[in-house]
Amino acid sequence: MEERSLELKKAGLAIPKVLEQTRLLLPYHLYQAKRDWKQIAGEQIAKYSYILDFKDKQVIIAVMNPVYMNYLFMYKNKIIEEINSYVGHRAIADVRFVKKGKKPVRTVYETLEGEVEDVFPKETVSQVRLDDATVAHICRETAHLPEGLREKVVQLRFAQAKRKKAYELEGFAACPRCGRWMAPGEKECLFCRSEARQALKRQIRSHLDDMPWLSWEALAAYLQVPVTAGDVEQAYNEVRRNLIYTYIEKVYYEYDTAADDFTLAMLITRRVPGEIPPKFIENLVAKYRRKDDHVSSPEP
């Protein structure tokens, strides 16, 4: 039987152990790496880039300034080393860079440590007064606890109730899908929006893997969305661009196959297989193949 202790400790001290037991410690450390990218990469690099995602031992870094794309590409191994050192585990084996126009808007939510983003006015919490009904409800629910423990739990529940009321007074609302706090005007929290967008991108990627020549209009028909759906079209452009960059990278470092070269040609031209002459593919590959005197990364 698992040994239990009634000793109260700060939640932050217990979180790593709980996450490790549930196999969530590494994802949590990767989340921290995204948050602390400035600390990992340095202020100058972080000013023009950020960690977009982690996928299958690969870190995807968004770069806002194209000049830094080539610069960061030459330091891939260093970036891998720094991230692995930060998370305390060899979680990353490769880096992929993608172009992004701007950093995502920072959303207000409660973190795993129970802390609140700096944009939330903490002074509001201390000014909140709980109504008698809330106080009575908390007291009833904790009445069965031992006296010494009950006092600590009651104070914790009061603090949680005050924080919830403070959020509501500031106009924040709970996400209808997961319950996390959202900034005023948002319909879903950052996490749920991100999850839905990643699911959409996976669906788009699946179609492009099967039919690399698909235009946006053709893909919209497969997805059964109107061609005017700007957010879906943007996702299509991002997935297609990242795929092109991935295949160009293979060509550049000469670990591409004939199938890779053919796929790259279809992605770039949006032509079906029978419309692409072999000579065109040959010239296209030669364009992106690394030259002996060329040390920087190619751009699609």
C-alpha positions in Angstrom: 0.0 0.0 0.0 1.3 3.5 -0.8 2.5 5.4 2.2 0.6 8.6 2.9 1.6 11.6 4.9 -0.6 14.3 6.4 2.2 16.8 6.4 1.3 19.9 4.4 3.8 21.1 1.9 3.7 23.8 -0.8 1.9 22.7 -3.9 4.9 23.5 -6.1 7.0 20.9 -4.2 4.5 18.2 -4.8 3.8 18.9 -8.4 7.0 17.3 -9.9 6.4 14.1 -8.0 2.8 13.8 -9.1 3.7 14.6 -12.7 6.4 12.0 -12.7 4.0 9.4 -11.4 1.5 10.2 -14.2 4.3 10.4 -16.9 3.6 14.1 -17.3 6.8 15.5 -16.0 8.6 15.8 -19.4 5.6 17.6 -21.0 5.6 19.9 -18.1 9.3 20.6 -18.4 8.8 21.2 -22.2 6.1 23.7 -21.3 8.5 25.5 -19.0 11.1 25.6 -21.8 8.6 27.3 -24.1 7.9 29.8 -21.3 11.6 30.4 -20.6 12.9 30.6 -24.2 14.4 33.9 -23.4 16.4 32.4 -20.6 17.5 29.5 -22.8 18.3 31.3 -26.1 19.3 34.7 -24.8 17.5 38.0 -25.0 18.6 38.9 -28.6 17.5 35.6 -30.2 14.3 35.4 -28.2 13.4 38.9 -29.4 12.9 37.5 -32.9 11.9 33.9 -32.2 10.0 31.6 -29.8 9.3 27.9 -29.3 6.1 27.1 -31.3 5.7 23.4 -30.5 7.4 20.1 -29.6 6.7 17.0 -31.7 8.4 13.6 -31.7 11.7 14.7 -30.2 11.7 17.8 -32.5 11.4 21.4 -31.3 9.7 23.7 -33.8 11.0 27.3 -33.5 9.1 30.2 -35.0 11.3 32.9 -36.4 9.9 36.4 -37.1 13.0 37.9 -38.8 14.2 36.0 -41.9 17.7 37.1 -41.3 17.8 35.1 -38.1 16.5 32.0 -39.9 19.9 31.3 -41.4 21.7 32.4 -38.3 19.8 30.0 -36.0 20.1 27.2 -38.5 23.8 27.1 -38.1 23.3 26.8 -34.3 20.9 23.9 -34.4 23.1 21.6 -32.3 23.7 24.3 -29.7 20.0 24.9 -29.4 19.3 21.2 -29.0 22.0 21.0 -26.3 20.6 24.0 -24.4 17.0 22.8 -24.4 18.0 19.3 -23.3 20.2 20.8 -20.5 17.3 22.9 -19.4 14.7 20.1 -19.2 17.2 17.7 -17.7 16.6 15.0 -20.3 17.6 14.2 -23.9 14.1 15.0 -25.1 15.1 16.9 -28.3 17.0 15.4 -31.2 16.2 17.9 -34.0 15.2 21.5 -34.6 12.9 22.8 -37.3 12.5 26.5 -38.1 9.3 28.0 -39.5 8.6 31.6 -40.4 6.0 33.5 -38.3 5.0 37.1 -38.5 4.5 37.8 -34.8 4.4 36.3 -31.4 1.1 34.9 -30.1 -1.0 37.1 -27.9 -0.4 36.3 -24.2 -3.5 34.8 -22.6 -4.4 35.1 -19.0 -4.7 31.8 -17.2 -3.8 30.0 -13.9 -0.6 28.0 -14.2 0.1 24.5 -12.8 1.9 26.1 -9.8 -1.2 28.0 -8.9 0.4 31.3 -9.9 -1.3 33.9 -12.1 0.2 35.7 -15.1 1.6 39.2 -14.3 -1.1 40.9 -16.4 -3.7 40.0 -13.7 -4.0 42.6 -11.0 -3.1 40.7 -7.8 -4.3 43.5 -5.6 -7.9 42.7 -6.5 -7.7 39.3 -4.6 -6.9 41.0 -1.3 -9.9 43.3 -1.7 -12.4 40.5 -2.3 -14.9 39.7 0.5 -16.7 36.4 0.5 -20.4 36.3 1.1 -21.9 34.5 4.1 -23.3 31.7 1.9 -19.9 30.9 0.4 -18.2 30.9 3.9 -20.9 28.6 5.3 -20.6 26.2 2.4 -16.8 25.9 2.8 -17.1 25.4 6.5 -19.7 22.6 6.0 -17.5 20.8 3.5 -14.5 20.9 5.8 -16.2 20.1 9.1 -15.2 16.4 9.1 -11.4 17.2 9.0 -9.2 17.1 12.1 -9.0 20.4 13.8 -5.4 21.4 12.9 -5.8 20.3 9.3 -9.3 21.8 9.0 -8.0 25.4 9.7 -5.4 25.1 7.0 -7.8 23.7 4.4 -10.4 26.3 5.2 -7.9 29.1 4.6 -6.9 27.5 1.3 -10.5 27.2 0.2 -11.2 30.8 1.2 -8.2 31.9 -0.9 -9.4 29.9 -3.9 -12.9 31.3 -3.6 -11.5 34.9 -3.4 -9.3 34.3 -6.5 -12.3 33.0 -8.4 -14.4 35.9 -7.5 -11.6 38.3 -8.3 -11.3 36.8 -11.8 -15.1 37.2 -12.3 -15.0 40.8 -11.1 -12.2 41.6 -13.6 -14.3 40.2 -16.5 -12.6 36.8 -16.9 -14.6 33.7 -17.5 -14.0 30.0 -17.4 -13.4 28.2 -20.7 -16.5 26.2 -21.6 -14.4 23.2 -22.7 -11.7 22.8 -20.0 -12.6 25.4 -17.2 -9.3 27.4 -17.5 -9.7 31.2 -17.1 -9.9 33.3 -20.2 -9.4 36.9 -20.9 -12.5 39.0 -21.5 -14.0 38.5 -25.0 -12.4 35.1 -25.6 -14.7 32.1 -26.4 -12.1 29.4 -25.7 -8.8 29.4 -23.8 -5.4 29.3 -25.4 -5.0 25.6 -24.7 -8.3 24.6 -26.3 -7.8 26.8 -29.3 -4.3 25.4 -29.8 -5.6 21.9 -29.5 -8.3 22.5 -32.1 -5.8 24.2 -34.4 -3.3 21.4 -34.1 -6.1 18.9 -34.9 -6.9 20.9 -38.0 -3.3 21.0 -39.1 -3.0 17.3 -38.7 -6.0 16.8 -40.9 -4.6 19.1 -43.5 -1.2 17.4 -43.3 -2.9 14.0 -43.9 -4.5 15.3 -47.1 -1.3 16.9 -48.4 0.7 13.7 -47.6 -1.7 11.9 -49.9 -2.2 14.6 -52.5 0.7 17.2 -52.3 -0.7 19.1 -55.3 -3.9 20.2 -53.6 -4.6 23.9 -53.9 -6.5 25.7 -51.1 -9.7 25.6 -53.1 -9.4 21.9 -53.6 -8.6 21.2 -50.0 -11.5 23.4 -48.8 -13.8 21.0 -50.7 -12.2 18.0 -49.0 -12.6 19.7 -45.6 -16.1 20.8 -46.4 -15.4 24.4 -45.5 -16.0 27.6 -47.5 -13.0 29.0 -49.4 -13.6 32.2 -47.5 -12.6 30.5 -44.2 -9.5 32.6 -43.6 -8.3 30.8 -40.5 -8.4 27.4 -42.2 -6.7 28.8 -45.3 -4.0 30.2 -43.0 -3.5 26.8 -41.5 -3.3 25.3 -45.0 -0.6 27.8 -46.0 1.4 27.1 -42.8 1.3 23.3 -43.2 2.2 23.5 -46.9 5.0 25.9 -46.3 6.5 23.8 -43.5 6.3 20.7 -45.7 8.1 22.5 -48.4 10.8 23.6 -46.0 11.1 20.1 -44.6 11.7 18.6 -48.1 14.1 21.4 -49.1 16.1 20.7 -46.0 16.3 17.0 -47.0 17.6 18.1 -50.5 20.0 20.6 -49.0 21.6 18.0 -46.7 21.4 15.3 -49.4 19.4 12.7 -47.5 16.4 13.0 -49.9 15.0 10.2 -52.0 13.5 10.3 -55.5 10.0 10.3 -53.9 11.0 13.2 -51.7 12.1 15.2 -54.8 8.9 14.4 -56.6 6.8 15.4 -53.6 8.7 18.7 -53.3 7.9 19.5 -57.0 4.2 18.8 -56.5 4.1 20.9 -53.4 5.7 23.9 -55.0 4.0 23.7 -58.4 0.6 22.3 -57.2 0.7 20.2 -60.4 -0.6 16.6 -60.5 2.1 13.9 -61.1 1.6 13.5 -64.8 2.1 17.2 -65.5 5.7 17.5 -64.0 8.6 16.7 -66.4 11.5 14.8 -64.9 13.9 17.6 -66.1 11.9 20.1 -64.0 12.4 18.0 -60.9 16.1 17.6 -61.6 16.5 21.4 -62.0 14.5 22.1 -58.9 16.6 19.8 -56.8 19.8 21.3 -58.1 18.6 24.7 -57.1 18.2 23.7 -53.5 21.2 21.3 -53.2 23.9 22.5 -50.8 26.9 24.0 -52.6 30.4 23.6 -51.2 30.9 27.3 -50.6 27.4 27.8 -49.2 27.1 27.4 -45.4 23.7 29.0 -44.7 20.3 27.3 -44.8 18.2 27.5 -48.0 14.9 29.3 -48.0 11.8 27.9 -49.8 
